[in-house]
Structure formats: structure tokens, C-alpha cells
Amino acid sequence: MTLHVHNTLSRTKETFEPISSDHVRMYVCGPTVYNLAHIGNARPVVVFDMLARLLRRLYPKVTYVRNITDIDDKINAASRETGEDIRSITDRTTKVFQNDMAALGSLPPDVEPRCTDHVDQMIRMTGELIETGNAYEAEGHVLFNVPSMAEYGQLSRHSRDELIAGARVDVAPYKRDPADFVLWKPSDEATPGWDSPWGRGRPGWHIECSAMAQEYLGNEFDIHGGGQDLIFPHHENELAQSRCANHTGSMAKYWMHNGYLMAEGEKMSKSLGNFYTVHDLLDEFPGEAIRLVLLQTHYRQPLDFTKEGIAEAKRTLDKWYRAIGDHVPESDDVPDSITRALSDDLNTPKAITELHRLSGDASKQAFLAAANFMGLMQQSADDWFKWSPADAAPVDEAAIEVLITERTEARASKDFARSDEIRDELAAQGIVLEDGADGTTWKRKNS
């Protein structure tokens, strides 16, 4: 089956032709671990998890790299503000991020490099850029010489004025050109730093990803992914650095970007009360419902994320779990209709429409294989309906099972008064009983 993807570099949908027919290589920018990931951070994780799943279905080998940015001035600022050690902040936040993304049904990448483990590679690449004339040292800084690369701006297609206005660097007298950006900067005694030919310092943001991508995927690879907000300056600068340092015509053959995310109709903001971290949302909703919301909109389109949307997604999953009952997947034979939809530039809305159709079929195996492939329906119906929000009253499952057994015995002896009494007692606790051919099961009332 032929895969088509929209390439930001060409602004067109293209037939995907990997550099090597038997090995697809993909790099996606990961989190900066100074705080909990918000739902906007989760969108590219879910999008490119879905792409990685599809690529593994279509090709014999896939290497998916997603980095952890643990060198950043925001991390340094968080440490100064709280007094917590930098490594403690980054280790703790990384672990929460990994657990939260797993709760959304996303598989871990094949490689998850940390910036702090790859500073030598960043120093080496920076030195190579100086040697080629694409970078220069000035007052303890090393800057990329933007005018030295004629094709700078090819990804974002910004004008010269836009490149200067949008550059995330301070105006500084040591810069040769206003658009030049930092590869290396000095660190004072209170700031993390590493020894380098240009003095003690730390890498700039953009060189980090260029060095790690080259380390694990080579000088050129197939797909570079991330959010639309990274096109400029981050990905533009990565592309420039990597091409110049590695003497290549490209860095990645295909550049893919997911659209922006709004929350409750507006840009996320703590002052508006619509700033949602994944960690907090998982206290209110099951992870599969959040994942379904993120997949219902095509990845390149803007997404308005709402709590009502998650509640509606949960109702959809409730219906699907009721439909499958005790069925378990017997194979991973994903229907062609699902693969075709996803092969059309990762058309997840079309794939979900197909899931709705498959859920009504007499045979549940095709539906389960398709849903599992998309990271949904990952648990038994029994476990799904026992989920509850974090602030729900705790339940004693053992005590519930004892009452169910007592009720079963009461019904067998025709003591229907006691049977109804037990049902009402459990209902008052928010527990709903369902009688079936295989016995009685229970679920939370909110399911």
C-alpha cells in the first residue's frame, strides 16, 4: 500500500519514498522538561506515534527517535525559582511525561536521547560549522552565519525581514547579521556549563536536535516531525546547521507538522482557566478518551480541544466497549480500509469513521484489530467500566464481589427482596450491576 504524506518543505502531498526501502528513520522534537506537559505538547506525541505504528506496518524496520531537552534556560530558571536541583527537575518531569504519554496509548520511541548526554556531539558539530565558514566565534558565543547559506529560509519561506523579526535571539553587538543565531553561549558559575574550545558554556536550542538526529539517524534521514510552531525558527535552523555541517542537500527528506491547538475556543492560558496539563486531565478522564479526541481531527488542521469533547469521546468508547463485551483480539490483521485511510497523509478522521462502521459488524475481530492498531480499546470492557475519576469516592472491589455473590445466591433461592436490596445498596454507592449469560458484572455509574 502506497503512503502519501504532506511535506512542509514542498507544501504538497507527496508519495513517500524512503531513502532506504527496508529502513525508515524518523526524528520528532520532544519535550523541554521543566514543567508538566500540556495537551498541546501531547498532540505531536499522539500524531507521530500513529505515524510510527503505520510505518511499522508498511516497512520492515523503523527507527523512531524523540529527544528529551534537558538543557534549556527555562529549566535553569525553574531551578533558581524553586531551589530544586536541575537534574531532579528534569528526571522527575521526564518520568511524568513518559507515564502520561503512555496513558494516552502512545508507545515509547525506539531511542529517547537526552541533550545532557550528547554535548560532545554538539560541540563537534559547532566546530565543524566554524571550519566551513558557516559559524563564527564572538565574545564567548558561537553564532551561525545565516548569510553564508544561500538557501536559508527554504522551509519556512519567510522573507528576509520576517527571518530577522522572528529570530529567537537578542539583538547583540557581536552579531555580524541580525538573523544570526546562537550555537553556543557562555555560562556563569551559577549556570550549568561544559568545557569547550570557546570556553565554559552550553549549547543553543537548535544545535541540540541537529546533533542528536545525526548521531542516531545519520546525515540524512526520512522524516522530521513536530508542531507547526517549530517550523521557524527551530526547524529552519536545524535544517541549515545540519546541511552545512554534514555537507548534504537535505537533513530530512520529508518535514511533517501538526496544526495548532486551542482550548475551549481560545489560546491556552492559565488566566483563562483553559490551560490543561495531560497529568491533570488524566485525573478526570481515561487516557483513551483523550487520545480519541486528538485523533478525531486531521493532524494538519487546527484543533479546538474541549472537556466536552473528551466526555463525548468517552461516550463513544463506552458504546464500543459495550459492543465488544468479553471479546479479546485474536490477531493483528488490520482491515485494509483502515490502512488505506491512514496511508492518505495520516487521515485519522476517516479511519475513525471506519472504526464506527466496523463496530457494528457481527464479527468483532476486525474492529478490535483496527482499534488496537490505533492505540484504542487497549483493555477489557470490565476494566474500562471500572475506571473512575481521581476525585471519585473509592470503592472496595472485594466487598462488591462478596455482595454480588450473595445476590446470586439470593436469586437462586428466590429471595428476590434481598437481591433487590443488594442492587439498591450498590446503586447508592454508584455501582451498576449488569446480569448476563456469564454471570453478573459491575461498573461505575458514570460509565
RAKASUL-V145521 format. One record per residue. N is the residue number from 1. PHI is phi in degrees with one decimal (999 if undefined). PSI is psi as a letter, one per 20 degrees, with the letter a starting at -180 (* if undefined). OMEGA is omega in whole degrees, 0 to 359 (* if undefined). Layout:
n = <N:N>
phi = <PHI:PHI>
psi = <PSI:PSI>
omega = <OMEGA:OMEGA>
This chain:
n = <1:2:3:4:5:6:7:8:9:10:11:12:13:14:15:16:17:18:19:20:21:22:23:24:25:26:27:28:29:30:31:32:33:34:35:36:37:38:39:40:41:42:43:44:45:46:47:48:49:50:51:52:53:54:55:56:57:58:59:60:61:62:63:64:65:66:67:68:69:70:71:72:73:74:75:76:77:78:79:80:81:82:83:84:85:86:87:88:89:90:91:92:93:94:95:96:97:98:99:100:101:102:103:104:105:106:107:108:109:110:111:112:113:114:115:116:117:118:119:120:121:122:123:124:125:126:127:128:129:130:131:132:133:134:135:136:137:138:139:140:141:142:143:144:145:146:147:148:149:150:151:152:153:154:155:156:157:158:159:160:161:162:163:164:165:166:167:168:169:170:171:172:173:174:175:176:177:178:179:180:181:182:183:184:185:186:187:188:189:190:191:192:193:194:195:196:197:198:199:200:201:202:203:204:205:206:207:208:209:210:211:212:213:214:215:216:217:218:219:220:221:222:223:224:225:226:227:228:229:230:231:232:233:234:235:236:237:238:239:240:241:242:243:244:245:246:247:248:249:250:251:252:253:254:255:256:257:258:259:260:261:262:263:264:265:266:267:268:269:270:271:272:273:274:275:276:277:278:279:280:281:282:283:284:285:286:287:288:289:290:291:292:293:294:295:296:297:298:299:300:301:302:303:304:305:306:307:308:309:310:311:312:313:314:315:316:317:318:319:320:321:322:323:324:325:326:327:328:329:330:331:332:333:334:335:336:337:338:339:340:341:342:343:344:345:346:347:348:349:350:351:352:353:354:355:356:357:358:359:360:361:362:363:364:365:366:367:368:369:370:371:372:373:374:375:376:377:378:379:380:381:382:383:384:385:386:387:388:389:390:391:392:393:394:395:396:397:398:399:400:401:402:403:404:405:406:407:408:409:410:411:412:413:414:415:416:417:418:419:420:421:422:423:424:425:426:427:428:429:430:431:432:433:434:435:436:437:438:439:440:441:442:443:444:445:446:447>
phi = <999:-85.7:-94.9:-120.9:-133.9:-85.6:-98.9:-58.9:-63.6:-100.7:62.1:-136.9:-81.4:-123.9:-70.9:-77.4:-128.5:-64.2:-59.8:-119.2:-66.4:-110.5:-153.4:-98.5:-121.1:-136.8:-121.6:-130.3:-67.8:-97.2:-80.1:-93.4:-91.9:-112.7:-157.4:-65.3:-71.5:-92.9:-65.0:-64.6:-66.7:-75.0:-58.5:-63.8:-61.6:-68.6:-59.3:-80.9:-64.8:-65.4:-65.7:-61.8:-60.4:-66.2:-59.3:-68.3:-74.2:-98.5:-130.2:-67.9:-143.1:-133.4:-114.7:-109.9:-112.7:-135.2:-86.0:-114.8:-87.1:-118.8:-124.3:-167.5:-66.8:-66.6:-67.1:-59.7:-66.3:-63.2:-66.7:-64.2:-71.1:-100.8:82.7:-79.4:-59.3:-57.7:-63.6:-63.3:-61.2:-71.0:-64.7:-64.3:-68.7:-62.1:-62.9:-63.1:-58.1:-61.9:-66.7:-65.3:-68.5:-64.6:-65.5:-86.1:82.6:-88.3:-79.2:-68.7:-68.0:-68.0:-134.4:-131.0:-73.7:-101.7:-56.2:-61.9:-90.5:-133.6:-65.5:-59.1:-64.8:-67.9:-63.6:-61.9:-65.9:-61.7:-62.1:-64.1:-69.1:-66.2:-63.0:-82.2:85.6:-93.2:-150.0:-148.9:-95.6:-153.3:52.2:81.6:-99.9:-120.4:-122.3:-76.2:-88.8:-56.7:-62.5:-73.7:-114.7:-61.5:-95.4:-59.0:102.9:-66.9:-81.9:-81.0:60.2:-78.7:-74.9:-57.2:-63.6:-67.3:-62.5:-72.2:-64.8:-93.4:-61.9:-88.8:-137.0:-76.0:-66.2:-141.2:-66.4:-82.7:-80.5:-75.4:-138.2:-59.0:-87.3:-59.8:-128.9:-80.4:-101.9:-148.9:-138.6:-72.9:-118.2:-82.7:-63.7:-89.4:-114.4:-54.1:-156.5:-131.1:-69.6:-150.6:-61.1:-109.6:101.8:-69.4:-171.0:-146.2:-75.2:-75.3:-60.3:-69.7:-65.2:-59.8:-69.3:-59.1:-68.7:-71.1:-63.0:-66.0:-62.7:-105.5:-122.3:94.4:-67.6:-134.5:-142.2:-84.2:-130.5:-118.9:-123.1:164.6:-76.3:-57.7:-67.4:-92.2:-54.7:-136.0:-94.7:-60.9:-71.3:-59.2:-73.6:-56.9:-58.2:-64.2:-57.9:-66.8:-62.4:-71.6:-71.6:-99.2:56.7:-122.8:-83.1:-155.0:-104.9:-117.9:-73.8:-126.8:-113.0:-122.8:-135.5:-83.6:-73.6:-70.3:-121.0:-105.9:-134.4:54.5:85.0:-138.1:-61.8:-61.7:-156.5:-62.6:-68.4:-87.5:74.7:-119.0:-90.4:-108.0:-85.5:-61.8:-58.9:-71.1:-62.2:-70.3:-77.3:-102.1:-138.7:-68.9:-58.9:-63.0:-68.2:-65.4:-60.7:-59.9:-59.0:-68.9:-92.2:-72.8:-106.8:-58.0:-60.4:-85.0:-90.4:-63.9:-124.9:-97.1:-90.2:-131.9:-67.7:-64.5:-63.3:-67.1:-61.3:-67.6:-63.0:-64.0:-63.7:-62.3:-66.6:-56.0:-63.0:-66.4:-66.9:-63.3:-67.5:-83.0:56.1:-94.8:-63.3:-126.2:-62.6:-105.2:-157.5:-109.9:-78.8:-72.4:-58.1:-59.6:-62.9:-71.2:-62.7:-62.8:-62.4:-71.6:-74.8:-94.0:52.9:53.9:-80.3:-67.5:-59.8:-66.7:-64.9:-70.1:-58.7:-67.4:-60.8:-58.7:-65.9:-66.6:-65.8:-91.6:-72.0:-64.1:-86.5:-93.4:-67.3:-64.3:-63.0:-64.1:-62.2:-67.2:-64.2:-60.9:-60.5:-89.9:80.5:-117.7:53.9:-89.6:-138.6:-76.1:-60.2:-60.5:-68.3:-57.4:-78.0:-93.3:-64.3:-147.0:-60.8:-63.0:-92.6:-73.4:-62.3:-66.9:-120.9:-98.3:-61.9:-64.1:-66.7:-63.3:-63.9:-62.7:-66.8:-63.7:-63.7:-62.9:-66.6:-61.5:-67.6:-64.2:-66.7:-64.6:-93.5:63.2:-90.8:-69.9:-63.2:-67.7:-59.2:-67.6:-62.9:-66.7:-60.3:-66.8:-61.6:-70.6:-61.6:-66.1:-91.6:84.2:-109.4:-107.7:-96.7:-129.7:-92.2:-142.5:-61.9:-96.2:117.7:-107.6:-118.9:-131.5:-150.6:-68.6:-62.9:-72.5:-94.1>
psi = <p:p:p:p:q:p:o:h:h:i:k:q:p:q:p:o:o:q:g:p:h:j:o:p:p:p:p:p:p:a:q:o:m:i:r:q:p:r:h:h:h:h:g:h:g:g:g:i:g:h:g:g:g:g:h:h:h:h:q:h:p:p:o:o:p:p:r:o:o:j:o:q:h:h:g:g:h:h:g:h:h:h:i:q:q:g:h:g:g:h:g:g:h:g:g:g:g:g:g:g:h:h:h:j:j:p:q:q:r:h:p:m:q:q:g:i:j:k:h:g:h:g:g:g:h:g:h:h:h:g:h:i:j:j:r:q:p:o:l:i:q:p:q:p:n:g:i:i:o:h:j:p:j:h:g:h:k:q:r:g:h:h:h:g:h:i:p:l:q:q:p:q:h:i:p:h:q:h:i:q:r:p:h:p:q:q:p:a:h:i:p:q:r:q:q:r:i:j:r:p:a:q:q:r:g:h:h:g:h:g:g:h:g:h:g:i:i:a:h:p:a:g:p:p:r:a:q:h:i:i:g:p:i:g:h:g:h:g:g:g:g:g:g:g:h:i:l:r:i:r:f:q:h:p:p:p:p:q:r:q:p:r:p:k:i:r:p:p:p:h:h:i:j:k:o:o:q:h:g:h:h:i:h:h:q:q:h:h:h:g:g:g:g:h:i:h:p:q:h:i:q:q:p:o:p:q:h:h:h:g:h:h:h:h:h:g:h:g:g:g:h:h:h:h:c:j:q:q:p:i:r:k:n:p:q:h:h:g:h:g:g:h:i:m:l:l:m:h:g:h:h:h:g:h:g:g:g:h:h:i:q:g:p:i:g:g:g:g:g:g:g:h:h:j:k:r:l:j:r:q:h:g:h:g:i:i:q:q:q:h:j:q:p:q:q:n:h:g:h:g:h:g:h:g:g:h:h:g:h:g:h:h:j:k:m:h:g:h:g:h:g:g:g:h:g:h:h:h:j:k:p:p:q:o:p:a:h:j:a:p:r:q:r:q:h:i:*>
omega = <185:179:174:179:175:182:179:182:181:184:179:172:185:171:182:177:184:179:175:186:184:182:178:182:185:176:178:179:182:187:165:196:175:181:180:180:175:187:175:175:184:184:179:178:181:181:185:167:179:178:179:177:180:180:179:176:187:186:185:181:177:172:182:181:174:189:169:178:180:168:184:181:176:177:178:181:179:179:179:183:186:184:180:178:183:181:178:178:186:178:181:183:177:181:178:178:182:179:180:180:175:178:176:177:181:179:178:175:178:179:179:185:175:180:184:179:188:180:179:179:180:177:180:181:178:178:178:179:175:182:181:182:180:178:181:178:178:176:178:177:167:183:174:182:186:180:180:180:185:186:178:183:185:181:182:182:176:173:178:180:179:179:180:183:185:182:182:177:179:171:183:183:182:179:178:182:182:183:180:182:190:171:182:180:184:177:174:185:183:185:178:181:180:177:180:176:183:180:180:182:182:183:170:185:190:183:182:183:178:182:182:177:180:181:188:184:180:183:177:179:193:189:169:184:177:179:181:181:182:183:175:7:193:184:175:182:174:182:181:181:186:179:183:182:185:177:182:177:179:170:175:180:180:177:183:183:175:183:181:177:172:177:181:174:182:174:181:181:178:180:178:180:180:177:187:169:178:183:179:179:180:173:183:187:175:183:181:179:177:178:181:178:183:180:185:178:180:190:182:181:173:182:174:185:180:176:176:176:177:180:179:177:178:178:175:180:175:181:180:179:175:183:183:180:182:179:174:181:180:178:175:181:184:179:180:182:178:181:178:180:183:179:176:180:175:183:182:176:178:179:179:173:178:176:178:180:181:182:180:180:180:178:183:187:179:179:181:179:180:182:179:179:180:177:180:179:186:183:178:177:180:180:180:185:176:178:177:176:183:182:178:178:180:178:177:185:180:179:178:181:177:180:178:178:178:180:179:179:179:180:180:179:178:174:187:178:179:178:180:180:179:179:181:179:179:179:179:177:181:181:180:178:177:181:179:182:182:179:183:175:179:177:174:181:182:176:*>
